[in-house]
Amino acid sequence: MNIEEYRKSKEKYIERLDNSKSNGMKFTSVSGEDVKPLYTPDDVDDNNFLDDINFPGEYPYTRGIHTNGYRGRLWTMRQFAGFGTPEDTNERFKYLLEHGQGGLSVAFDLPTLMGYDADSEFSDGEVGLCGVAISSLEDMEILFDKIPLDKVSTSMTINSPAAMMFAFYIAVAKKQGVPLEKLRGTMQNDILKEYIAQKEYIYPPKPSMRIITDMIEYCTKEVPQWNPVSVSGYHIREAGSTSVQELAYTLADGFAYIEDAIERGLDVDDFAPRISHFFNSHLDFFEEIAKFRAARRIYAKRMKEKYGAKNPRSWWLRFHTQTAGATLTAQQPENNIVRTAIQALAGVLGGTQSLHTNSMDETLALPSEKAVKIALRTQQLIAYETGVINSVDPLGGSYYVESLTNKMEEDAEKIFQEIDSYGGVVQAIEAGYFQKEIASAAYKYQLELERKEKFIVGVNEFVDKNEKIDIPILQISPEVETKQKERLTALKARRDNAKVTECLQKISNAAVEGSNLMPVFIEAAENYVTLGEMVDELKKHFGTYEEVAAF
């Protein structure tokens, strides 16, 4: 068909479309973006195929970082696990590995995330509830008992005290006789998103950035297969951001870490290949796929053109995906299985390297073993039964998907300019920019739900007023807290406390002198200095952070 025939045919279609009926629904994405009824070559005709899309495994990696996609290797199937005592979680880890999981992903309880030991007054009533309680090397030894650290890839979701937790992990590896160069895994260690969204910060932004750069530097030299930072958009999206805000804020945070490491004197190609990312996969199927594709393209261009990276692996945006916890409902919880499957499929079609699928009961409690198994089986069904892995980037070339990808990139670039106008990410955090923008997006979506312009099945539409929830709920016994406190008391009584004092002084000296903190953290861990003791030592020099309210 020639161009003239195409134009006439399109005009006739538009005329029919204008005269057709509408069901009255609001046709926008979950993020509020207008969606046209049809996408055609006109929506993507500005694309230069080789410069903007290209083949899988070719710059700018819009279609994926690997030439053969999942035909060469499936994504790593992870399940976020952690509850109660280290013994409880160790048992769950072994259960997951036995059922085909490819990597471990550790969830910590709130006291651990905030840098408190189990025996702190601030930990009362929270020990082991939302994750596993880890206060010392002894806890970490139990957590990974009979799990060879050179055989598994481990992800740890912790940020403010991430360096101390990594020190515990390294100490366990040494006790197992595992060379550090064989350790594989990821530490989330993304403090910027804590100020933006999750609020689990301890120190002010600048000393927190120093600790993260210390860890990047240490891993570059000593633990070359470890990802020292997983730049996380997940929690930004869970806080209520739009898809493009998640994309832009996440990448901006990542670029801030890269710039800090370069300023430290590190060569970008020495550390950039080990910086990973972590995205949310929400319910708007095509919008999420476009987000992942745009993220790869933006990242590749920026790494090559702005930061001068020469190694193609430095241009790769490698990312883990987790399905959207915020979309799960306490009402009709079995529906969450379907939501998770759709979100997981979007992550796969978007080219994720690693995937976690949420369990149907997570709005009610920590997931039960049955729910976790269903969530893992969801990934396995996608991988082995749907055929979506047969073709690399099967949605590439879709007028709709390519148009969405372009729009995501354009809108993200506008947000980068807004952040730059504040002077960078840290300054924008201190000004309350991110917090205000996310709150505004969340409020807009809530109004759409209340006006029934958007729907959540079982919540504001198709409600079952007589519903009775009949699924098993995981209960955490109060004995968990008692047991953890008793273990910590016994540890403090039998360890060499003179050595503990010496280690804390070394941490203090390193904080003041500006030397890398990781070696002194590891020495402290090996001498059973607790998490809370290390955190408190740094508070003496770095202080704590209080957020400025943004309205």
C-alpha positions in Angstrom: 0.0 0.0 0.0 1.4 3.4 -0.9 1.3 6.4 1.5 -1.7 8.0 -0.2 -3.8 4.9 0.2 -2.7 4.6 3.8 -3.7 8.2 4.6 -7.2 7.8 3.0 -7.7 4.5 4.9 -6.7 6.1 8.2 -9.1 9.1 7.6 -12.0 6.7 7.0 -11.1 4.8 10.2 -11.0 8.0 12.2 -14.3 9.0 10.9 -15.9 5.7 11.8 -14.2 5.9 15.2 -15.6 9.4 15.9 -19.1 8.1 15.2 -18.8 5.0 17.3 -20.2 4.5 20.8 -18.1 4.7 24.0 -18.8 2.6 27.1 -18.1 5.8 29.2 -14.9 4.6 30.9 -12.0 6.9 31.2 -9.3 5.8 28.8 -6.1 6.7 30.6 -3.2 4.7 32.0 -2.9 4.0 35.7 -0.5 7.0 35.8 -3.2 9.2 34.3 -1.8 9.5 30.7 -4.3 9.7 27.9 -4.3 6.6 25.7 -5.4 7.0 22.1 -7.8 4.4 20.6 -5.3 3.4 17.9 -1.6 3.7 17.3 -0.2 3.7 13.7 3.1 4.2 12.0 2.5 8.0 12.4 3.1 7.6 16.1 6.6 6.2 15.7 7.8 7.5 12.3 10.4 9.7 13.9 12.3 6.7 15.1 15.7 5.9 13.7 15.7 2.2 14.1 19.4 1.7 14.7 19.8 4.7 17.0 16.6 4.4 19.0 15.5 0.7 18.9 18.1 -1.5 17.2 18.4 -5.2 17.8 18.4 -6.9 21.2 21.9 -6.8 22.7 22.8 -3.7 20.7 23.1 -0.1 21.9 21.0 1.6 23.2 19.5 -1.7 24.4 15.9 -0.7 24.1 15.1 -4.3 23.2 17.2 -5.8 25.9 20.8 -6.2 26.9 21.2 -9.8 25.7 21.2 -10.8 22.1 19.2 -14.0 22.7 17.0 -12.8 25.6 15.6 -15.6 27.7 16.5 -18.2 25.0 20.0 -18.1 26.6 19.1 -17.8 30.3 15.9 -17.3 32.2 15.5 -14.5 34.7 16.5 -15.3 38.3 13.3 -16.3 40.2 13.4 -14.8 43.7 11.0 -14.7 46.5 11.3 -12.1 49.2 11.6 -14.0 52.5 12.2 -13.1 56.0 10.3 -13.4 59.3 10.7 -14.1 62.9 14.0 -15.5 64.1 17.0 -16.3 61.8 16.2 -20.0 62.3 12.6 -19.4 61.0 13.9 -17.7 57.9 16.7 -20.2 57.3 14.1 -22.9 57.2 12.0 -20.9 54.6 15.1 -20.3 52.5 15.8 -24.0 52.3 12.1 -24.6 51.4 12.3 -22.1 48.5 15.6 -23.5 47.2 14.1 -27.0 47.3 11.1 -25.8 45.2 13.2 -24.4 42.4 14.0 -20.8 43.4 17.2 -19.5 41.9 18.3 -16.9 44.4 17.6 -15.7 47.9 16.1 -12.3 48.8 16.2 -11.3 52.4 13.5 -9.2 54.1 14.5 -7.6 57.4 12.3 -6.5 60.3 11.7 -2.8 61.0 14.2 -2.5 63.9 17.0 -3.9 61.7 16.1 -1.6 58.8 16.3 1.3 61.2 19.6 0.2 62.7 18.3 -0.9 66.1 19.2 -4.1 67.9 16.5 -6.4 69.1 17.0 -5.3 72.7 16.6 -1.6 72.0 13.6 0.1 73.5 12.7 1.3 70.0 12.4 -2.3 68.9 9.6 -3.3 71.4 6.8 -5.1 69.7 8.4 -5.1 66.2 11.1 -7.8 66.4 10.7 -10.3 63.6 7.2 -9.1 62.5 7.8 -7.7 59.0 11.1 -9.6 58.3 13.9 -11.4 60.0 15.6 -9.9 63.0 19.4 -9.5 62.6 21.4 -7.8 65.3 24.8 -9.5 65.0 27.1 -11.8 63.1 25.6 -14.6 65.2 22.2 -14.0 63.7 23.6 -13.9 60.2 25.5 -17.2 60.8 22.2 -18.8 61.7 20.4 -17.2 58.8 22.7 -18.8 56.3 23.4 -22.0 58.1 24.1 -24.9 55.7 23.5 -22.5 52.7 26.8 -22.3 50.8 27.3 -18.6 49.8 29.4 -19.5 46.8 26.5 -21.4 45.3 23.6 -19.0 45.7 22.9 -15.4 44.7 21.7 -13.3 47.7 19.7 -10.1 47.6 19.3 -8.0 50.7 16.7 -5.3 51.0 18.2 -2.9 53.5 19.5 0.7 53.1 20.6 2.9 56.0 22.5 0.1 57.8 23.3 -1.8 54.6 27.1 -1.5 55.0 27.0 -3.1 58.4 24.7 -5.9 57.2 27.1 -6.5 54.3 29.9 -6.7 56.8 28.0 -9.5 58.6 27.5 -11.3 55.3 31.2 -11.1 54.4 32.2 -12.3 57.9 29.9 -15.4 57.3 31.4 -16.0 53.9 34.9 -15.9 55.5 33.8 -18.4 58.1 32.5 -20.7 55.4 35.9 -20.4 53.6 34.3 -18.7 50.6 36.6 -16.4 48.6 35.1 -12.9 48.4 35.5 -12.9 44.6 32.9 -15.8 44.5 30.2 -13.9 46.3 27.2 -13.0 44.1 24.3 -10.9 45.0 22.9 -7.4 45.5 22.7 -5.0 48.4 19.9 -2.5 47.9 21.8 0.2 49.7 19.8 3.0 48.0 19.5 5.7 50.6 18.3 8.4 48.3 15.0 6.7 47.7 14.6 6.4 51.5 14.5 10.2 51.7 12.2 10.3 48.7 9.7 7.6 49.5 10.2 4.9 52.2 11.6 7.1 55.0 13.9 4.5 56.6 16.8 6.8 56.9 19.2 7.4 59.8 21.9 9.9 58.9 21.6 13.1 56.8 22.0 12.7 53.0 25.7 13.7 52.6 27.3 11.3 55.1 24.9 8.6 53.9 26.2 9.1 50.4 29.7 8.8 51.7 28.9 5.4 53.3 27.5 4.1 50.0 30.5 5.3 48.0 32.7 3.6 50.5 30.8 0.3 49.8 31.0 0.9 46.0 34.8 1.4 46.3 35.3 -1.6 48.5 33.2 -4.0 46.3 35.0 -2.8 43.2 38.3 -3.9 44.7 37.4 -6.8 46.9 34.0 -8.3 45.9 33.9 -7.9 42.1 30.7 -10.0 41.5 28.6 -8.2 44.1 26.2 -5.4 43.2 26.8 -2.8 45.9 23.8 -0.7 45.0 20.4 -1.6 43.6 18.9 1.7 42.7 15.2 1.3 43.6 12.2 2.7 42.1 10.0 0.1 43.7 9.3 2.0 46.9 8.9 5.3 45.0 6.0 3.7 43.0 4.6 2.1 46.2 4.5 5.6 47.7 2.1 6.7 45.0 4.2 8.0 42.1 3.3 7.6 38.4 5.2 5.3 36.2 7.3 8.0 34.6 8.1 9.5 38.0 9.3 6.1 39.1 11.4 5.9 36.0 12.9 9.4 36.2 13.5 9.5 40.0 15.1 6.1 40.0 17.5 6.9 37.2 18.3 10.3 38.7 19.2 8.6 42.0 21.5 6.1 40.2 23.2 8.9 38.3 23.8 10.7 41.6 25.6 7.6 43.0 27.7 7.3 39.8 28.7 11.0 40.0 29.7 10.6 43.6 31.9 7.6 42.8 33.5 9.4 39.9 34.2 12.3 42.2 35.8 9.9 44.6 38.3 9.1 41.8 36.9 5.7 40.7 36.9 4.9 37.0 33.3 4.6 35.8 34.1 1.4 33.9 35.5 -0.2 37.1 32.3 0.0 39.0 29.3 0.9 36.7 28.8 -2.7 35.5 27.9 -3.7 39.0 25.3 -1.0 39.6 21.9 -2.6 39.3 18.4 -1.3 39.5 15.1 -2.4 41.0 11.7 -1.5 39.5 8.0 -2.0 40.3 5.8 -3.8 37.8 2.4 -2.2 38.2 -0.9 -3.1 36.6 -0.9 -1.0 33.5 0.5 -3.7 31.3 1.8 -1.8 28.3 2.9 1.3 30.3 5.1 -0.9 32.5 6.7 -2.6 29.5 7.4 0.8 27.9 8.9 2.0 31.2 11.5 -0.8 31.2 12.4 -0.3 27.6 12.8 3.5 28.0 14.9 2.9 31.2 17.5 0.9 29.3 17.7 3.4 26.5 18.0 6.5 28.7 20.6 4.8 30.9 22.7 3.6 28.0 22.8 7.0 26.4 23.6 8.8 29.6 26.4 6.4 30.6 28.0 6.6 27.2 27.5 10.2 26.4 27.7 12.0 29.7 29.9 9.8 31.9 32.2 8.6 29.2 31.9 4.9 29.9 33.7 2.9 27.3 32.8 -0.7 28.4 29.5 -1.7 26.8 28.6 -3.5 30.1 28.7 -0.1 31.8 25.9 1.0 29.4 23.7 -2.0 30.4 20.8 -1.3 32.7 20.4 -4.5 34.6 17.3 -4.7 36.8 15.3 -6.7 39.3 11.5 -6.4 39.2 9.0 -7.0 41.9 5.2 -7.0 41.3 3.3 -4.2 42.9 2.5 -4.7 46.5 0.4 -1.5 46.5 -2.1 -3.1 44.1 -2.8 -6.1 46.3 -6.1 -6.0 48.1 -7.3 -7.5 51.4 -10.7 -7.9 49.8 -11.0 -11.0 47.6 -7.3 -11.8 48.1 -7.4 -14.6 45.5 -7.7 -11.9 42.9 -4.1 -11.0 43.8 -2.9 -14.1 42.1 -4.2 -12.8 38.8 -2.8 -9.3 39.4 0.6 -10.7 40.2 0.6 -12.9 37.1 -0.2 -9.9 34.8 2.5 -7.8 36.5 5.1 -10.6 36.3 4.3 -11.0 32.6 4.9 -7.3 32.0 8.3 -7.6 33.8 9.3 -10.5 31.6 8.2 -8.9 28.4 10.1 -5.8 29.5 13.3 -7.8 29.8 13.9 -8.1 33.5 17.0 -10.0 34.8 15.4 -11.0 38.1 11.8 -11.2 39.3 9.9 -11.5 42.6 6.2 -12.3 42.5 4.1 -11.1 45.5 2.0 -13.6 47.4 -1.8 -13.3 47.5 -1.9 -12.9 51.3 0.7 -10.1 51.8 -1.9 -7.4 52.6 -3.0 -9.6 55.5 0.3 -10.8 56.9 3.7 -12.1 55.9 3.1 -14.8 53.3 2.3 -18.4 54.1 4.3 -21.2 52.5 1.3 -22.1 50.3 1.0 -18.5 49.0 4.7 -18.3 48.4 4.7 -21.5 46.4 1.8 -20.2 44.2 3.7 -17.0 43.6 6.8 -18.9 42.6 4.8 -21.3 40.4 3.4 -18.2 38.7 6.9 -17.3 37.4 7.5 -20.9 36.4 4.3 -21.1 34.4 5.2 -17.9 32.5 8.7 -19.3 31.8 7.7 -22.8 30.8 4.1 -22.8 29.5 3.3 -19.5 27.8 5.8 -19.3 25.0 6.7 -15.7 25.7 10.4 -16.5 26.1 10.6 -17.9 22.5 11.1 -14.6 20.8 13.4 -11.8 22.0 11.4 -8.6 22.7 8.2 -9.9 21.0 6.4 -6.5 21.5 9.2 -4.6 19.7 7.9 -2.7 16.7 4.4 -2.4 18.2 3.2 1.1 17.3 1.7 1.5 20.8 4.7 0.1 22.7 7.2 2.1 20.7 5.2 5.3 21.0 4.8 4.8 24.8 8.6 4.1 25.1 9.4 7.4 23.3 6.9 9.3 25.5 8.4 7.8 28.6 11.9 8.9 27.6 10.7 12.4 26.7 8.8 12.9 29.9 11.7 11.5 32.0 14.1 14.0 30.4 11.8 16.8 31.4 11.9 15.6 35.0 15.7 15.4 34.9 15.7 19.1 34.0 13.4 19.9 37.0 15.8 18.0 39.3 18.8 19.8 37.9 17.0 23.1 38.5 17.3 22.4 42.3 21.0 21.6 41.9 20.7 17.8 41.9 19.0 15.0 43.8 20.2 15.8 47.3 19.2 19.4 47.0 15.8 18.4 45.6 15.3 16.1 48.5 16.1 18.8 51.0 13.6 21.1 49.2 10.9 18.5 49.4 10.5 18.3 45.6 10.1 14.6 45.3 7.8 14.2 48.3 5.5 16.9 47.0 5.3 15.5 43.5 4.6 11.9 44.7 2.0 13.1 47.2 0.2 15.0 44.4 0.2 12.0 42.1 -1.1 9.7 44.8 -3.9 12.2 45.7 -5.0 12.5 42.1 -5.2 8.7 41.7 -7.2 8.4 44.9 -9.7 11.0 43.7 -10.1 9.0 40.4 -10.9 5.9 42.5 -13.4 7.7 44.6 -15.1 9.1 41.5 -15.0 5.6 39.9 -12.9 6.9 37.0 -10.5 4.1 37.9 -11.5 0.7 39.2 -10.1 -1.8 41.7 -12.0 -5.1 41.5 -13.4 -6.0 44.8 -12.8 -2.6 46.3 -14.7 0.1 44.5 -16.4 -2.2 42.0 -17.6 -5.8 42.0 -17.7 -5.7 45.8 -18.7 -8.9 47.7 -20.4 -7.6 50.8 -20.7 -11.0 52.3 -17.1 -12.0 51.8 -15.4 -14.2 54.3 -11.7 -14.5 53.9 -10.6 -18.1 54.4 -6.9 -18.4 53.8 -4.2 -19.4 56.3 -2.4 -16.4 57.9 1.2 -16.6 59.1 1.4 -15.7 62.8 4.6 -14.4 64.4 4.8 -15.4 68.1 5.8 -12.9 70.8 8.3 -15.5 71.8 10.4 -14.4 68.8 11.2 -11.1 70.4 12.0 -12.8 73.8 14.3 -15.3 72.1 16.2 -12.7 70.1 16.7 -10.5 73.2 18.0 -13.5 75.2 20.4 -14.5 72.4 21.7 -10.9 72.3 22.2 -10.8 76.1 24.1 -14.0 76.0 26.3 -12.8 73.1 27.2 -9.6 74.9 28.2 -11.5 78.0 30.6 -14.0 76.3 32.2 -11.9 73.6 35.5 -10.0 74.1 34.1 -6.6 75.1 37.5 -4.9 75.2 37.8 -5.8 71.6 34.4 -4.5 70.9 35.4 -1.1 72.4 38.5 -1.1 70.3 36.5 -1.8 67.1 34.1 1.0 67.9 36.9 3.4 68.3 38.3 2.4 64.9 34.9 3.1 63.4 34.9 6.5 65.0 38.4 7.2 63.7 37.5 6.2 60.2 34.4 8.4 60.3 36.4 11.4 61.3 39.4 10.7 59.0 37.3 10.0 56.0 38.9 6.6 55.3 36.8 3.8 53.9 34.4 2.4 56.6 33.9 -1.1 55.2 37.2 -2.7 56.5 36.4 -1.5 60.1 32.8 -2.6 59.8 34.0 -6.1 58.8 36.5 -6.2 61.7 33.7 -5.1 64.1 31.3 -7.7 62.7 33.9 -10.5 63.2 34.3 -9.4 66.8 30.5 -9.5 67.3 29.9 -5.8 67.6 26.2 -5.5 67.1 24.4 -3.6 64.4 23.0 -1.0 66.8 26.4 -0.4 68.4 28.0 0.4 65.0 25.0 2.6 63.9 25.1 4.5 67.2 28.9 5.1 66.9 28.4 6.9 63.6 25.5 8.9 65.0 28.0 10.6 67.2 29.7 12.1 64.1 27.1 12.2 61.4 24.0 13.0 63.5 20.5 12.0 62.4 18.2 13.4 59.7 14.8 15.1 60.1 12.8 15.7 57.0 11.5 19.2 56.2 7.7 19.0 55.7 6.5 19.6 52.2 3.0 20.7 51.4 
